[in-house]
C-alpha cells in the first residue's frame, strides 16, 4: 500500500492502494493486492464501469473466473427486486 494512504474500510469496500497511470495509459496493480486476489501472470480480468450523470465514476476489475458468478448474483438480485414491485 502507498505510504501516504491507510486502508479505508467501508464494509465490504476497501480502498487499499493508490495507483498511477503512466504516459502510455498503463498502471501496475500492487503485488500485495495481486497476491491477495490470487491474480497471476496471464490471468484475464473483466473491466466493468459504473456511470453517473453520463460519466464513468467507477472502474471495477473482476477475475474472469469469477465474473459469471458475479453477473449471475447481480442479475438475480435485480430481477428479484423488479418482481417484487
LUMFIDREN-803140 format. One record per residue: x, y, z of N, C-alpha, C, CB in turn; residue number from 0; residue in three letters. Coordinates in steps of 0.001 Angstrom, whole numbers, padded with zeros to 6 digits. Glycine has a CB too. Layout:
! LUMFIDREN-803140
<rec <X; Y; Z>; <X; Y; Z>; <X; Y; Z>; <X; Y; Z>; NUM; "ALA">
...
//
This chain:
! LUMFIDREN-803140
<rec <000849; -001171; 000000>; <000000; 000000; 000000>; <000895; 001235; 000000>; <-000966; -000002; 001221>; 0; "UNK">
<rec <000417; 002303; -000627>; <001169; 003554; -000649>; <001382; 004034; 000777>; <000435; 004632; -001489>; 1; "UNK">
<rec <002568; 004620; 001008>; <002899; 005051; 002364>; <001978; 006150; 002859>; <004329; 005526; 002424>; 2; "UNK">
<rec <001449; 006975; 001919>; <000656; 008125; 002316>; <-000828; 007821; 002455>; <000844; 009222; 001331>; 3; "UNK">
<rec <-001189; 006537; 002410>; <-002605; 006208; 002484>; <-002826; 004952; 003293>; <-003189; 006041; 001095>; 4; "UNK">
<rec <-003743; 005016; 004246>; <-004118; 003838; 005020>; <-005367; 003249; 004392>; <-004353; 004188; 006526>; 5; "UNK">
<rec <-005579; 001946; 004594>; <-006776; 001291; 004057>; <-008010; 001935; 004667>; <-006756; -000242; 004342>; 6; "UNK">
<rec <-008986; 002254; 003825>; <-010255; 002801; 004271>; <-011268; 001675; 004167>; <-010688; 004063; 003425>; 7; "UNK">
<rec <-011886; 001338; 005274>; <-012811; 000211; 005312>; <-014241; 000728; 005422>; <-012480; -000735; 006492>; 8; "UNK">
<rec <-015028; 000469; 004381>; <-016443; 000865; 004365>; <-017280; -000393; 004181>; <-016740; 001915; 003225>; 9; "UNK">
<rec <-017271; -001288; 005141>; <-017974; -002560; 004993>; <-017165; -003482; 004113>; <-019384; -002354; 004408>; 10; "UNK">
<rec <-017764; -003918; 003000>; <-017046; -004842; 002119>; <-016179; -004098; 001110>; <-018032; -005747; 001386>; 11; "UNK">
<rec <-016270; -002787; 001030>; <-015461; -001998; 000102>; <-014268; -001418; 000845>; <-016301; -000867; -000551>; 12; "UNK">
<rec <-013079; -001586; 000261>; <-011870; -001064; 000887>; <-011015; -000368; -000160>; <-011073; -002193; 001579>; 13; "UNK">
<rec <-010519; 000803; 000178>; <-009506; 001451; -000649>; <-008179; 000987; -000077>; <-009640; 003048; -000652>; 14; "UNK">
<rec <-007485; 000136; -000820>; <-006263; -000461; -000296>; <-004992; 000125; -000884>; <-006282; -001923; -000539>; 15; "UNK">
<rec <-005092; 000823; -001999>; <-003892; 001363; -002630>; <-004273; 002456; -003604>; <-003100; 000257; -003347>; 16; "UNK">
<rec <-003319; 003291; -003906>; <-003441; 004264; -004979>; <-002500; 003828; -006087>; <-003119; 005721; -004486>; 17; "UNK">
<rec <-002967; 003857; -007321>; <-002106; 003518; -008446>; <-002032; 004725; -009357>; <-002628; 002264; -009213>; 18; "UNK">
<rec <-000934; 004830; -010107>; <-000718; 005939; -011020>; <-000768; 005431; -012447>; <000624; 006637; -010736>; 19; "UNK">
<rec <-001437; 006167; -013306>; <-001483; 005840; -014725>; <-000307; 006565; -015382>; <-002870; 006251; -015380>; 20; "UNK">
<rec <000521; 005803; -016122>; <001685; 006428; -016756>; <001298; 007049; -018104>; <002816; 005392; -016949>; 21; "UNK">
<rec <002290; 007607; -018793>; <002061; 008296; -020058>; <001439; 007390; -021119>; <003361; 008860; -020573>; 22; "UNK">
<rec <001683; 006099; -021029>; <001154; 005140; -022004>; <-000216; 004600; -021597>; <002129; 003982; -022179>; 23; "UNK">
<rec <-000770; 005091; -020471>; <-002079; 004639; -020015>; <-002020; 003357; -019215>; <-002984; 004450; -021183>; 24; "UNK">
<rec <-000839; 002961; -018800>; <-000680; 001714; -018052>; <-000569; 001990; -016561>; <000554; 000946; -018539>; 25; "UNK">
<rec <-000960; 000989; -015784>; <-000823; 001063; -014332>; <-000437; -000311; -013808>; <-002139; 001565; -013664>; 26; "UNK">
<rec <000093; -000351; -012626>; <000516; -001604; -012015>; <-000353; -001869; -010797>; <002022; -001563; -011626>; 27; "UNK">
<rec <-000907; -003082; -010739>; <-001610; -003492; -009527>; <-000554; -003887; -008502>; <-002613; -004677; -009806>; 28; "UNK">
<rec <-000613; -003333; -007308>; <000398; -003665; -006302>; <000468; -005165; -006028>; <000107; -002922; -005009>; 29; "UNK">
<rec <001672; -005637; -005758>; <001920; -007059; -005531>; <001031; -007624; -004423>; <003387; -007284; -005182>; 30; "UNK">
<rec <000863; -006866; -003333>; <000050; -007354; -002211>; <-001390; -007600; -002657>; <000079; -006346; -001041>; 31; "UNK">
<rec <-001911; -006724; -003501>; <-003283; -006867; -003981>; <-003385; -008068; -004917>; <-003749; -005580; -004698>; 32; "UNK">
<rec <-002419; -008208; -005833>; <-002419; -009360; -006751>; <-002373; -010659; -005974>; <-001229; -009287; -007724>; 33; "UNK">
<rec <-001523; -010722; -004959>; <-001404; -011945; -004158>; <-002699; -012235; -003413>; <-000239; -011827; -003163>; 34; "UNK">
<rec <-003273; -011219; -002780>; <-004500; -011404; -002009>; <-005662; -011825; -002918>; <-004855; -010110; -001256>; 35; "UNK">
<rec <-005688; -011298; -004156>; <-006766; -011627; -005095>; <-006471; -012887; -005900>; <-007002; -010467; -006041>; 36; "UNK">
<rec <-005275; -013449; -005738>; <-004918; -014653; -006481>; <-004704; -014397; -007970>; <-005986; -015692; -006301>; 37; "UNK">
<rec <-004302; -013181; -008325>; <-004065; -012830; -009729>; <-002642; -013207; -010096>; <-004317; -011314; -009986>; 38; "UNK">
<rec <-002545; -014003; -011159>; <-001243; -014490; -011621>; <-000971; -013969; -013027>; <-001189; -016042; -011596>; 39; "UNK">
<rec <000295; -014004; -013474>; <000595; -013586; -014845>; <-000282; -014343; -015845>; <002087; -013815; -015164>; 40; "UNK">
<rec <-000742; -013658; -016856>; <-001587; -014185; -017942>; <-003056; -014316; -017549>; <-001068; -015538; -018385>; 41; "UNK">
<rec <-003410; -014069; -016271>; <-004819; -014096; -015882>; <-005565; -012989; -016626>; <-004977; -013929; -014339>; 42; "UNK">
<rec <-006836; -013212; -016877>; <-007691; -012230; -017539>; <-008597; -011581; -016501>; <-008530; -012889; -018671>; 43; "UNK">
<rec <-008782; -010265; -016635>; <-009663; -009518; -015760>; <-010725; -008830; -016610>; <-008869; -008486; -014912>; 44; "UNK">
<rec <-011965; -008873; -016161>; <-013047; -008153; -016833>; <-013110; -006752; -016236>; <-014428; -008903; -016681>; 45; "UNK">
<rec <-013124; -005739; -017096>; <-013212; -004355; -016657>; <-014658; -003905; -016836>; <-012220; -003433; -017454>; 46; "UNK">
<rec <-015285; -003525; -015732>; <-016674; -003084; -015737>; <-016708; -001656; -015228>; <-017579; -004018; -014868>; 47; "UNK">
<rec <-017576; -000834; -015818>; <-017666; 000556; -015388>; <-019052; 000861; -014831>; <-017343; 001498; -016552>; 48; "UNK">
<rec <-019106; 001868; -013998>; <-020352; 002398; -013470>; <-020385; 003872; -013872>; <-020465; 002204; -011893>; 49; "UNK">
<rec <-021514; 004297; -014437>; <-021645; 005683; -014879>; <-022563; 006460; -013954>; <-022169; 005743; -016311>; 50; "UNK">
<rec <-022245; 007737; -013819>; <-023081; 008663; -013063>; <-023132; 009954; -013874>; <-022521; 008908; -011594>; 51; "UNK">
<rec <-024315; 010401; -014189>; <-024503; 011618; -014978>; <-023747; 011557; -016304>; <-024049; 012836; -014179>; 52; "UNK">
<rec <-023738; 010377; -016930>; <-023122; 010224; -018241>; <-021610; 010095; -018245>; <-023492; 011361; -019072>; 53; "UNK">
<rec <-020986; 010079; -017084>; <-019531; 009930; -016996>; <-019183; 008718; -016151>; <-018882; 011199; -016405>; 54; "UNK">
<rec <-018095; 008058; -016510>; <-017636; 006898; -015735>; <-017087; 007397; -014401>; <-016546; 006077; -016520>; 55; "UNK">
<rec <-017632; 006849; -013320>; <-017172; 007251; -011984>; <-016449; 006112; -011266>; <-018356; 007723; -011139>; 56; "UNK">
<rec <-016718; 004866; -011688>; <-016088; 003718; -011039>; <-015608; 002726; -012087>; <-017065; 003036; -010062>; 57; "UNK">
<rec <-014454; 002158; -011843>; <-013902; 001112; -012700>; <-013644; -000090; -011810>; <-012587; 001583; -013439>; 58; "UNK">
<rec <-014256; -001215; -012166>; <-014125; -002429; -011369>; <-013376; -003488; -012166>; <-015512; -002956; -010935>; 59; "UNK">
<rec <-012496; -004210; -011519>; <-011794; -005330; -012141>; <-012242; -006613; -011455>; <-010240; -005154; -012049>; 60; "UNK">
<rec <-012635; -007595; -012254>; <-013080; -008877; -011724>; <-012358; -009987; -012459>; <-014615; -009037; -011852>; 61; "UNK">
<rec <-011813; -010946; -011724>; <-011187; -012095; -012386>; <-012241; -012761; -013250>; <-010584; -013110; -011345>; 62; "UNK">
<rec <-011889; -013098; -014485>; <-012880; -013696; -015385>; <-013391; -015023; -014838>; <-012280; -013901; -016779>; 63; "UNK">
<rec <-012583; -015720; -014052>; <-013038; -016967; -013433>; <-014243; -016722; -012529>; <-011899; -017612; -012629>; 64; "UNK">
<rec <-014320; -015543; -011942>; <-015386; -015209; -011001>; <-016484; -014362; -011631>; <-014810; -014485; -009813>; 65; "UNK">
<rec <-016257; -013869; -012843>; <-017160; -012893; -013449>; <-018576; -013422; -013651>; <-016604; -012446; -014768>; 66; "UNK">
<rec <-018689; -014635; -014164>; <-020027; -015199; -014420>; <-020836; -015272; -013130>; <-019914; -016606; -015053>; 67; "UNK">
<rec <-020200; -015670; -012054>; <-020896; -015766; -010770>; <-021328; -014376; -010282>; <-019992; -016446; -009716>; 68; "UNK">
<rec <-020474; -013378; -010463>; <-020805; -012012; -010040>; <-021999; -011495; -010840>; <-019581; -011066; -010218>; 69; "UNK">
<rec <-021975; -011698; -012164>; <-023082; -011239; -013007>; <-024372; -011962; -012623>; <-022760; -011471; -014505>; 70; "UNK">
<rec <-024287; -013262; -012433>; <-025475; -014040; -012089>; <-026079; -013561; -010770>; <-025128; -015534; -012001>; 71; "UNK">
<rec <-025257; -013333; -009770>; <-025790; -012895; -008477>; <-026338; -011476; -008563>; <-024705; -012972; -007396>; 72; "UNK">
<rec <-025709; -010607; -009359>; <-026196; -009235; -009523>; <-027521; -009224; -010273>; <-025159; -008376; -010268>; 73; "UNK">
<rec <-027578; -009956; -011377>; <-028816; -010003; -012151>; <-029930; -010686; -011364>; <-028587; -010731; -013478>; 74; "UNK">
<rec <-029576; -011696; -010606>; <-030569; -012363; -009780>; <-031188; -011408; -008774>; <-029947; -013541; -009062>; 75; "UNK">
<rec <-030362; -010595; -008134>; <-030859; -009624; -007180>; <-031715; -008565; -007873>; <-029697; -008968; -006440>; 76; "UNK">
<rec <-031300; -008143; -009076>; <-032056; -007117; -009810>; <-033401; -007668; -010265>; <-031251; -006611; -011027>; 77; "UNK">
<rec <-033428; -008886; -010745>; <-034692; -009450; -011231>; <-035641; -009737; -010063>; <-034431; -010744; -012037>; 78; "UNK">
<rec <-035088; -010105; -008925>; <-035937; -010355; -007761>; <-036574; -009053; -007276>; <-035121; -011008; -006624>; 79; "UNK">
<rec <-035791; -007949; -007281>; <-036339; -006667; -006814>; <-037383; -006136; -007783>; <-035218; -005633; -006634>; 80; "UNK">
<rec <-037230; -006403; -009091>; <-038231; -005977; -010064>; <-039506; -006788; -009912>; <-037688; -006107; -011490>; 81; "UNK">
<rec <-039363; -008063; -009606>; <-040511; -008937; -009455>; <-041371; -008587; -008235>; <-040046; -010363; -009357>; 82; "UNK">
<rec <-040767; -007939; -007248>; <-041500; -007625; -006024>; <-042230; -006298; -006110>; <-040558; -007607; -004850>; 83; "UNK">
<rec <-042114; -005581; -007260>; <-042786; -004281; -007394>; <-044229; -004437; -007763>; <-042095; -003426; -008426>; 84; "UNK">
//
